Amino acid sequence: MNNPAADDTEDVGSMPTFFKEHVEFFDSLDWILDSAKQSETWSLSVAPEEESERVERLIRIINSYQEQPMCLDPHLGRIVGQIIKVVQQYVYVFYDNTVDSKSAPISVTRFDGIFDLLYILCKVRGYKIILRFFPHGVVDIEPVFATLWLFSADLNATAWQSRYILLIWLSLLAMIPFDIESIDSGIANLPAISSISSNQSLIERWIGLGKLFLGKSGCEMEGAAVMLSRLLSRKDSGASFQPSFVKWAVQQINDAASPVINHPNDESKAVLPIESVLQINGTLRVLCHLFSAMTSPALIENQIPLLLDIFSLDAFDHHSVTRKLISKAVQRLALLLLPVTVLEKRRVHARPSLRTNLNGNGADTVSSLCSTDPCTGGEDSIDVDIPEEVELFVGILLQKLRDKDTIVRWSAAKGIGRITERLPLAFAQEIVTAVGDILKEETLRTEDGRIDVSMTTEYSWHGSLLCLAELSRRGMLYPQALREITPWVVRGLTFEIQRGDYSVGSNNPVCVEQPVLHFKNMLADRFEVYRHPLLHHLCTVTIYHWDLKTRDLAIRALRELAPVSPRYVLTLLLPEIVSNVSSPFLAVRHGAIAATGAIAESIAAEIKADANATKMVLDVADNVPQRYIEDFGAGLTLTALAFYMGCLSRAKWNIGDNVQSRFFGLFEMALVACKNVDGIVDDFTAFVDAYGLKPEQHSCIENNIKVAKSGTSRESFVLAMGALAEQDIGLLCSVVTKGETVEMRRNAAVALGRLCRRTQDSKRNDKTWAVGVVAALSQGLNDHSIDNRGDVGSWVRKQSLQSLAIIFDHDNQMAQRISAEDGALAMRLVGQVLCATTEKIDKLRAAAGRMFEILLYKQQIGQNGTAAGNVDVGKCLNQLRQLDPMQPDHCSQICIAALNVKCVGSANGDEFTWTDAAAAFRRVVPALSVSYEQIRRSLFEGLVFTGSAEPLGKFAVNAVAAYAETLSETVASESAAQWNVNGLVAELTRLLHTDKRTSKIINPALIVADQLIEQGALLAADTKRQVAADHLFEVVCIHGAADMGDDGAGIGSLLSETEWMQDTVDVKEARSRLTKMIRRHIPPS
């Protein structure tokens, strides 16, 4: 019996097969459209808040189907039809207002959310499919055109998504089968737009409007190009406007590229400005669409030589998109020049199969087909008139096959395939030969007949092989050509050239590991024949590969595959591997040592049962010559040895004291010599867990930390202290707070978290170290060090938060223990974590969010705070729980394994992530209502610092402004845990009272105060106008460096005399004047 519930369950990583959210989607869509239909709201500058939130939710739903957009197809007609019907009403009213100036004004931004929803549908499903559901009547042309004109009069006042939708709508309307001149009613009252005359006809203004967007970045350029191409390819407008438009396009490209054309040897002008590049790209896009839509080149014959000169320019070497568009324009213009009748002949030529060609019978078949085809006239088909420009265009495309960018090579290959398909047989064979000749350039034949490609470039080979694949797909490869190019194609399958420390060609390290791991069980259980060849290849070839990443992946694969056939590995493969641990070649030596460790860990039981094999494995470290761990390449060799020793430790091999001392000495050398020691520290931790440390070895680690010398070794040994014992926690705490370098403090924070976790795993219950560790990591949260690398203190802050999360997550009574011993520390930590949730760095904010959720939902807190050691701490955490708008349904299921913490607990079920700055600020800002001043101040200072810096500043200020609108007019009781607007203003004033010489918060506070005043957030909820006026006046004037002058009295009078509670034009003007006067006296940051 089928389980209905099981059908609704998706496995992790599965793809949707239907529109599962359609019920929720249409419920929200109906609500949005009902709200948008209310014409009395069309004068608003923005949509109502709930409508905007619902639109954002629908956009997120549609975006989730980008990889499977066809799931939306059954519902697209209903979705687009309902939306465009409302947009059509809005456009009609907009047009009526244009004709009749006495009508009520309509905002150009009211429908931004609706247009954005249509744009997302176009982005996910493609504009061509979405346009199928747009209305396209004659009556729609002038309203849509007038609306786009009004939206284009001030580009800064409207959203680009709105203009894009109107552009593609006009591209559909441009295809109506009626003369546009008969539709032109002479729209009046349109605002002036530069370069477009209001006295022109509808189609002239239509073309001028399209030209306006060709220089814009993004989708507007593409929409304008499609619209212009369809408009200019009409029968009633082509003859009149095509020649002049192509002439204009040629002139635009020449003017934009003139700095490079006129100064070819001036390196300072070799790179075009971005405005010129955008103009060139937009013009080329419309030419590509136009050439594809045209049926004859007769109208533009005079411009073809000029176009050929443009396509041959070297001015676009730095612009890959421009070169791709040139390639596309070249092929489409060549196809336009070729006679269509040749295409029918090529279809005949393409009939023979590849098998027939390989058998050598293809030539006769082709000849017979050609001779019997009524269109060809036999071999005389070569007399078909082929314009000489086509040969030049093919030459340009052949050159593009060598381009350094894949998108250009791909476009050129497709173009050559299309052109060849239309050419007579003899010409087509010449093109195939020319493509094959590109493969032969700069190659040599060795004595044994192999093809040496060391002197060639990967670009020309990749482009040529792409082109040959396209020609083969179209049936253009004939027997003789196949015999010539087959060896070169086979060589391309193994093409690989070494470029320094990487290679290009067939090498792909992922191919080594993923298929092996994926098919491991299949090889073991079903296809035994593949076991030994695969293992043999790994152990004799791949683990010795020159690329480090390839070797690492091969060793990981070997560790997984060795247990499949342990006897084969032990008897035949392991001895040869061990014999290479002393190889003079670094790659071979590194691979052999690491592979020995992987085998020793994966089949430890089988090796231990063989005395000779056991001795062979344990002697690996002694068999490596001393010079290889002291001279050049020592770092890589020591890394391999550390991995080998870690493998033995994890497999609990029995080693004696001498081997233990030898291993420790090698670990010490590795920590000194290697820069990236994360993996070495993990192996060292396994070594300490398995064999422990002698007293002198323990002292050695500590002494290496205290040594006064530069370099990275001190930082490495600090990180290694995470493998030591509880008595070393104090030393690590001192390094976190007093370490000389930021790297030492960061590594100490990491090691402290690891060491505390190891101590917690030992099941000891005293945890006397808890307060000291939390205090040290709390001090690490105050590290704001800056050097020429930027905010390097953020490294320490992030690692401190991650270590705190490890400690508190492993012990749900840690908050209780800390608050009982040091309540002030616990309260300070809560404030610091809240402040860190407002950080500008996404990863740091995510780490703080993880810690914030652990404090609130994984620590034992009584309802009245008595379960915590300190009543205030318990009450504070309880209040924060109540104020958190994203409370998880199941606290135990909070995701803390990943840095990017996600939580589904909102009212509408949206997925929340701390890396989304706007969502994170909206989540934490209600914590300003907590009744504990220390917590409020910490969070507010964090919001002020972030609010003064772009690009995240607007999110922080908007969150505070939205929060201020919810505050009451008077101070609430403590039990309600509420703040009022006067308190918010007083807090801003307090920040400005700080010492100007030592505080960095004055300027950020002034900037945030200015933005909050501009939004009206500080005055809207306060009926005591004079109290708020006094506070705000102090906010502006407290900074002694600013001389208010005549503005002082004006600001004071404005604040005290304005009836701020009234929503009138006078209040809006007063707020604007106040903002301008305040900004004049904000000192530069």
C-alpha angles and dihedrals in degrees: 000000000000119000110224092200091057091059091063094052120097124199120232109279095014120140122236116253097188141020096272096176094053095116094052090040096055093042090055093040092054090050092048094049092047088053093046092051092064099103092194088072094052091091091061117107092222135024120258113280097247091049090052092049092050091048090052089051092052091048090054090050093051092045090058089066097058092113094044105030093153088075087075095054098093090055102035095094092055094042098047094036093056094045097046091048091062092042089052091055090049091050092049092052090045089054093047090053089052092053094040109042091188093071122103112277119256124209118241091212101048093094097042091114093050092049089047089055090053091048092053089052089052091048094050101038102022129259094254092063095042092051089063089076097046119106112251109183126140089247090063098060103079097038092051092044093049092048092051089047092054091045089051096049090080111021092184092059098057137053120254091227089064092051092047093054091049091049095054090043088056089048087060093045089051088070097062112129095235131094107265092213089064089056096049109108094172102253110222135192094046115147118250120267120193116252092016119093118217090216094065125104122264095260092048091051089044091056092044091052090052092050089054091066100043091088095050123103121239132015097340089072092053093045092050092047093053091045094050094045092053092044094048094045092060116114093234094051105028099080093045102042111020098079094045092046094050089047089051090048092052090050092048092053093046092049093048093048095040096106090062096036094051095041106035094161097046107102092192089066097040092102117061120224115258093249091058092046092052092049092050093047093049092049092047091050093056090046090053092052092043095051089049092052097043121095100198136027093213095105095053102037092115091056097050095086090050091049090049090055090051093048090052095052121119092208095102102058092118096049116072096181090053091051090049091051090049089053090050093047091048094054094045093049090048091051089049090055095048119088114251092225091071088062090065090053092051090053087059091048091052095059100090113093125236090244090056091051093049090051089057096244097104098092094058091046092051092047093050092048092048093048093051097044110106093212099054109049090218119274090346086084086094086076091070107124109253114183113240090231088070091066090053091049091050089051090054091051092048088054090050089059086074094052118130094231121075095216090060094047091047093051092047092050092051090048094051090050093052094046094046090053090062097045126092117263097262094050092046091054090052091055092050089051091049091053091049090050090060088062091053095053114117093355127130134207114228123217092262092052098257120141113243111209099172093112097047131087125246091225097064093045093048092048094047094049090048089053093047090051090052092048091049090050089055095047095250099131113096129193098267093045091048093053091051100046101036095085090050093050090049089051088051090060089066098032110145132154124184116231108186108290095354138048137221128213128041096356113114115160093198089064089065099058111025100056091044094052093041095052098036096111092041091055091048099046108028114014107042091159090073097051101083099038091051094047091045091053092049094049099042104035119010101047088056095048114137091235113085095211091052091052092049092051091046091053092050089050091048091053089056097043102042094080089057091071108008097164092053091049093046099047104033110020108032097060092054091047093051091049089063098055089095095045115140089225111089097213093049093046094048093047094047095050094046093044091052089055092048092051092044090056099042099046099023094139094055093047094047089055089061113066095199093050091047092053091045092055096043092050094058095097092049092048094060107094114243093237091063091062095044107038135050113332093023092128094060093043092050090049090055091047091050090053091048091051091046090053092052090048094050090049090050095235114187108245129169129236093267093054090045091054091046091051093049091051090052091049089051091051091048093052090052099044104037126076100198103052103160093105092042091054091051090053091045090053090054089049093053092046092052103039108011126217131279117234093253090050091051090051090049091060092050093046092053088058094052096046111116104229137111126246136072100288094090091053090049093053091047089057090047090058087078086079095057133087136283094266090068094061092091093056092050091049090055091050091051091055102032107022113143096226131038089236090058092050092047094049090045090055090050093047092046092057092048094046093048090049090052090049091049090051089057088073094236111152103195096078092181089165095063100094094044093049095047090047091052094047089045088057088049088060087064093057106120098160116162130192136153089296092061129239097004090161087073088073090062093043093051095047091046090054092047092050091048089051091052092050097045095041092055094050119040091192096056094101090051091050095048095046091049093054100034116009093176091056092050092050091047091051092053090052093048092050091050090048090051091055086070095056119134093226110085098213092047092049090049091052089051090048090053091052091045092056092046091053093049103038110021101045122084108250125165120227090250096033096254093119090064119077092242119045094212092052092049093048091047093053091046091053091049090052091053092047095048106105092198101057108167117237091226114029093195091061097060109135108239099149093087129051092231097072114204128192133182107201108111124118095257096040096247118163112250125207128181092222088069098088097197093050092044093053092047089052099050102036094080086065086077085080093066112120095232112093095204091059093046092051095049093050094043093051090052091051091048093052092048093041092061095057131069143262095023096033095088091055092053094046092046090051092051092045092051089048092050091056089061095052122107124243095244136039111280128218121275092246090059089053092216136151128205134217093256089058090052091052091045090053091053089049091051091055090053091052090065120111108281091210096058106022124086095188101077097083094043089049091052091049093049092045090052093051093046091050090049090054092046091237096134098050107033098083101038120091092182093082096175094053091052091044092054092049094048092046088054090049089059100038103039092085102090094201091069118081104207094194114171091349091070095071092039093054092046092049093045093051095047101042103043119096093226095180092065117091096217138130090254091058092049091050091047091051090050092050091047092051093051093049092048094049091055090064102043106110116231115264 
